[in-house]
């Protein structure tokens, strides 16, 4: 009798396995994630992947999207465009149906060129270059675009009377940095300050900034604008201290990560201001709960990239629900549904209240500024 029960049980189990396997092909929404999890920009990529997983876990624990679970599949691209495309292709092979990514701009431009051909829905949390989402109608972003950052920075500096003479140090070989500076310079014409020095550098000359700093110092700059990434910014602040040059420093979201640079004296970042849509010290319940959970899991304060990714996953959830999408839909069908739904949803998130998106993929939300005080970001 026991033998019969065992055989019958095995037969039943086999039938159940076949049934489950047949269903499993469409039982989850598969979201790919691409960003630099290693290398010089790892602070951005890891923040995005960590926060995206927090959001996915929260949604799944609350019952998923109309009862369907989300599956997040991260891939490392080392902030390299070719590796990012390779990661995209690997995720397609794994059944990705939509993409949260990429994290940085140059890889995002390369991946979007592939995604538009596949009609793959793409939501970049932090790819701010204009061309990240212009190849087709399949792509959206959570962060501000480079033009928005440059314009908003100039307005903030001018309207708050932060400086009369401004110097700028930027990477002329980088679409992110040069794109932000172009609109900053244009808006500066409307503001009560003067750009007295421009200090470009390139990817081949981003370790010694003595010429740019000396130029800014001799021009009498009382504020230096840094539309650059955190690694170069840490070198600039260190070298400026050695020259006894202490202007006001004003940066953009790419500098969010400067407090985590290995070997950098974070005291040199005291008073640095950043334009960002997220402040970890905000007192609203959503921010407090997110920051507490992130710190518990990863033992660090989340940055703006983490907040953008968290909001990105919840925007995907809202769009899936709005569209009535089902997990058995292929990536192209899901993209057609999601790109319409994105223009119909409103999201209250970490980086903005009442966030909406237009058909060009751009978000609507208000910028914020933070200052570094006592080794931590504080909202202004």
C-alpha positions in Angstrom: 0.0 0.0 0.0 2.8 2.4 0.9 4.5 1.6 -2.4 1.3 2.5 -4.3 0.9 5.7 -2.4 4.5 6.6 -3.2 4.0 5.9 -7.0 0.7 7.7 -7.1 2.3 10.7 -5.3 5.2 10.8 -7.8 2.7 10.7 -10.7 0.7 13.5 -9.1 3.8 15.5 -8.4 5.0 15.1 -12.0 1.6 16.3 -13.3 1.7 19.3 -11.0 5.3 20.1 -12.1 4.3 20.0 -15.7 1.3 22.2 -15.0 3.4 24.6 -12.9 6.1 24.7 -15.6 3.6 25.6 -18.3 2.2 28.4 -16.1 5.6 29.6 -15.0 6.5 31.1 -18.3 4.1 33.9 -17.7 3.6 34.1 -14.0 5.8 37.1 -13.2 6.6 40.4 -14.8 10.3 40.3 -15.5 12.0 43.7 -15.1 15.7 44.0 -16.2 18.1 46.3 -14.5 21.4 47.6 -16.1 24.0 49.8 -14.4 27.6 50.0 -13.1 27.7 47.6 -10.1 31.6 47.6 -10.3 34.0 50.2 -11.5 34.3 54.0 -11.0 30.6 54.6 -11.1 29.5 51.7 -8.9 28.0 54.0 -6.2 25.3 54.9 -8.7 24.6 51.4 -10.0 24.6 49.7 -6.7 22.3 52.3 -5.3 19.8 51.8 -8.2 19.9 48.0 -7.9 19.5 48.0 -4.1 16.6 50.4 -4.1 14.9 48.7 -7.0 15.0 45.4 -5.2 13.5 47.1 -2.0 10.6 48.4 -4.1 10.1 45.0 -5.8 10.1 43.2 -2.5 7.6 45.7 -1.0 5.2 45.3 -4.0 5.5 41.5 -3.9 4.8 41.4 -0.2 1.7 43.6 -0.7 0.3 41.2 -3.3 2.2 42.2 -6.4 0.6 43.9 -9.4 -3.0 42.7 -9.7 -1.8 39.5 -7.9 1.2 39.0 -10.2 4.7 39.1 -8.7 7.6 41.2 -10.0 11.0 39.7 -10.8 14.0 42.0 -10.9 17.0 40.9 -12.9 20.1 43.2 -12.5 23.1 43.2 -14.8 26.5 45.0 -14.4 27.7 47.2 -17.3 30.7 48.9 -15.5 29.5 52.3 -17.0 30.6 51.0 -20.5 28.3 51.4 -23.5 29.4 48.1 -25.2 29.1 46.1 -22.0 25.7 47.7 -21.4 24.4 46.5 -24.8 25.8 43.0 -24.0 23.9 43.1 -20.7 20.8 44.1 -22.5 21.1 41.2 -24.9 21.7 38.8 -22.0 18.6 40.0 -20.2 16.5 39.5 -23.4 17.7 36.0 -23.5 16.5 35.6 -19.9 13.0 36.8 -20.8 13.2 40.4 -19.8 9.9 42.1 -20.6 10.8 45.7 -19.6 13.9 47.6 -18.5 14.8 49.8 -15.5 17.9 51.3 -16.9 20.4 52.1 -17.8 21.9 54.1 -14.9 24.4 56.3 -16.7 23.9 58.3 -19.9 26.4 57.0 -22.4 25.3 53.4 -21.9 21.7 54.4 -21.9 22.0 56.0 -25.3 23.5 52.8 -26.7 20.9 50.5 -25.1 18.0 52.7 -26.2 19.1 52.3 -29.8 18.6 48.5 -29.3 15.5 48.8 -27.2 13.6 51.0 -29.8 14.3 48.3 -32.5 12.8 45.7 -30.1 10.0 47.9 -29.0 11.2 47.2 -25.4 9.8 49.5 -22.7 12.7 51.4 -21.0 12.5 53.6 -17.9 15.9 55.0 -17.0 16.1 56.1 -13.3 19.1 58.4 -13.9 20.2 58.6 -17.5 19.9 62.4 -17.8 21.3 63.0 -21.3 18.6 64.2 -23.7 19.4 61.4 -26.2 18.8 58.7 -23.6 15.1 58.7 -24.5 14.8 60.3 -27.9 15.4 57.3 -30.3 11.7 56.2 -30.1 8.5 56.5 -28.1 9.4 53.5 -25.9 11.6 55.3 -23.4 10.9 57.4 -20.3 13.1 58.7 -17.4 12.6 59.4 -13.7 15.4 62.0 -13.2 15.7 65.5 -14.6 17.2 65.8 -18.1 20.6 67.5 -18.4 19.0 70.7 -19.8 16.6 70.9 -16.8 19.5 70.5 -14.4 21.6 73.2 -16.0 18.7 75.7 -16.2 17.5 74.9 -12.6 21.1 75.2 -11.2 21.6 78.7 -12.7 18.2 79.8 -11.5 18.8 78.5 -8.0 22.2 80.2 -7.7 20.9 83.5 -9.1 17.6 83.6 -7.2 19.2 82.8 -3.9 22.1 85.2 -4.3 24.8 82.6 -3.9 27.4 84.3 -6.0 28.4 87.2 -8.1 31.3 85.6 -10.0 31.0 81.9 -11.0 33.6 79.6 -12.5 32.7 76.3 -14.1 34.8 73.1 -14.3 33.2 70.5 -16.6 34.0 67.5 -18.7 33.8 68.5 -22.4 34.2 64.9 -23.5 31.1 63.7 -21.6 27.5 64.2 -22.9 26.2 64.5 -19.3 28.6 67.2 -18.1 28.8 69.3 -21.3 25.0 69.0 -21.8 24.3 70.4 -18.3 26.8 73.2 -18.7 25.3 74.3 -22.1 22.0 75.1 -20.6 23.5 76.5 -17.4 25.5 79.0 -19.5 22.4 80.0 -21.4 20.3 80.6 -18.3 23.2 82.5 -16.6 22.5 85.3 -19.1 19.2 85.9 -17.3 20.7 85.8 -13.8 22.5 88.3 -11.6 25.9 86.6 -11.7 28.8 86.4 -14.2 30.6 83.4 -15.5 34.2 84.5 -15.1 36.1 81.3 -15.9 35.4 78.1 -17.9 37.7 75.1 -17.1 37.0 72.2 -19.4 38.7 68.8 -19.1 38.4 65.5 -20.9 38.4 61.8 -20.0 42.1 61.8 -20.8 42.9 64.7 -18.4 40.8 64.2 -15.3 43.3 63.8 -12.5 45.1 67.2 -12.4 42.8 70.2 -12.1 45.4 72.8 -11.0 45.1 74.8 -14.2 41.3 75.1 -14.0 41.4 75.9 -10.3 44.1 78.5 -10.7 42.1 80.1 -13.4 39.0 80.2 -11.2 40.9 81.6 -8.3 42.6 84.4 -10.3 39.2 85.3 -11.8 37.9 85.9 -8.3 35.2 83.3 -8.5 33.2 83.1 -5.3 31.3 80.0 -6.5 32.5 77.1 -8.6 29.8 75.1 -10.5 30.7 71.4 -11.0 28.3 69.6 -13.4 30.4 66.4 -13.1 30.6 63.0 -11.4 31.7 62.5 -7.8 35.2 61.0 -8.4 36.5 64.0 -10.3 34.7 66.3 -7.8 36.6 64.7 -4.9 39.9 65.4 -6.7 39.0 69.0 -7.4 38.0 69.6 -3.8 41.2 68.0 -2.5 43.4 70.0 -4.9 41.6 73.2 -4.2 42.3 72.8 -0.5 46.0 72.4 -1.3 45.8 75.8 -3.1 44.0 77.5 -0.3 41.0 78.1 -2.6 37.7 77.8 -0.8 34.8 79.1 -2.9 31.2 77.9 -2.6 30.9 74.6 -4.4 27.6 73.8 -6.3 27.1 70.5 -8.1 24.5 68.3 -9.7 23.1 64.8 -9.2 26.3 63.2 -10.5 28.1 64.4 -7.4 25.8 62.5 -5.2 28.2 59.8 -4.0 31.2 62.0 -3.1 30.9 61.1 0.6 31.6 57.4 -0.3 34.8 58.0 -2.3 37.5 55.8 -0.8 40.3 57.8 0.7 38.5 61.2 0.3 38.5 63.5 3.3 34.8 64.2 3.6 35.4 67.3 5.7 36.4 68.9 2.4 32.8 68.5 1.2 31.4 70.5 4.1 29.1 73.1 2.6 28.9 71.6 -0.8 25.5 72.1 -2.4 23.8 69.8 -4.9 20.7 70.2 -7.0 18.8 67.0 -6.5 15.1 65.8 -6.3 15.8 63.8 -3.1 16.9 64.6 0.4 17.4 61.7 2.8 16.7 63.8 5.8 13.1 64.8 4.7 10.5 64.2 7.4 7.7 62.6 5.4 6.9 59.0 6.2 7.8 57.6 2.8 11.3 59.0 3.0 11.8 58.1 6.6 10.7 54.5 6.0 12.8 54.1 2.8 15.9 55.5 4.4 15.5 53.3 7.5 15.0 50.2 5.4 17.9 51.0 3.1 20.3 51.7 6.0 19.2 48.5 7.7 19.9 46.4 4.6 23.0 48.2 3.2 24.4 50.1 6.1 24.5 53.4 4.3 22.3 56.4 3.6 20.6 56.1 0.2 21.4 58.7 -2.5 19.3 60.3 -5.2 20.0 57.5 -7.6 18.5 55.0 -5.1 15.4 57.3 -4.7 15.0 57.6 -8.5 15.1 53.8 -8.9 12.6 53.2 -6.1 10.2 55.6 -7.7 10.9 54.0 -11.1 9.7 50.6 -9.9 6.6 52.1 -8.5 6.0 54.0 -11.7 6.2 50.7 -13.6 3.8 49.2 -11.1 1.3 52.0 -11.7 1.7 51.8 -15.5 1.2 48.0 -15.4 -2.0 48.4 -13.4 -3.3 51.3 -15.5 -2.7 49.4 -18.7 -4.3 46.1 -17.5 -1.2 44.3 -18.6 -0.8 40.6 -18.0 2.5 38.6 -17.6 1.9 36.4 -20.6 2.2 39.4 -22.9 5.5 39.6 -24.8 7.8 42.6 -24.4 6.6 44.4 -27.5 2.9 44.1 -26.5 3.8 45.3 -23.0 5.7 48.2 -24.4 2.7 49.3 -26.4 0.5 49.2 -23.3 3.0 50.8 -21.0 4.0 53.8 -23.1 0.4 54.9 -23.2 -0.2 54.2 -19.5 2.9 56.2 -18.5 1.2 59.4 -19.8 -1.9 58.6 -17.7 -0.5 57.9 -14.3 0.4 60.1 -11.3 3.0 58.9 -8.8 3.7 60.3 -5.3 7.3 59.2 -4.7 10.5 60.0 -3.0 11.7 62.4 -5.7 8.4 64.2 -6.2 4.7 64.5 -5.4 2.2 64.2 -8.2 4.8 63.1 -10.7 3.5 62.8 -14.3 5.2 62.0 -17.6 4.6 63.4 -21.1 4.6 61.5 -24.4 8.3 62.5 -24.8 9.1 60.5 -21.7 10.1 63.5 -19.5 8.9 63.7 -15.9 7.3 66.7 -14.2 8.4 67.4 -10.6 10.0 70.2 -8.6 13.8 70.3 -8.1 15.3 70.5 -4.6 18.7 71.4 -3.2 20.7 69.9 -0.4 23.9 70.9 1.4 26.5 68.6 3.0 26.7 69.3 6.8 28.6 67.2 9.3 29.1 64.5 6.7 25.5 64.1 5.7 23.1 65.7 3.2 20.6 68.2 4.6 17.7 69.6 2.6 17.6 73.4 1.9 
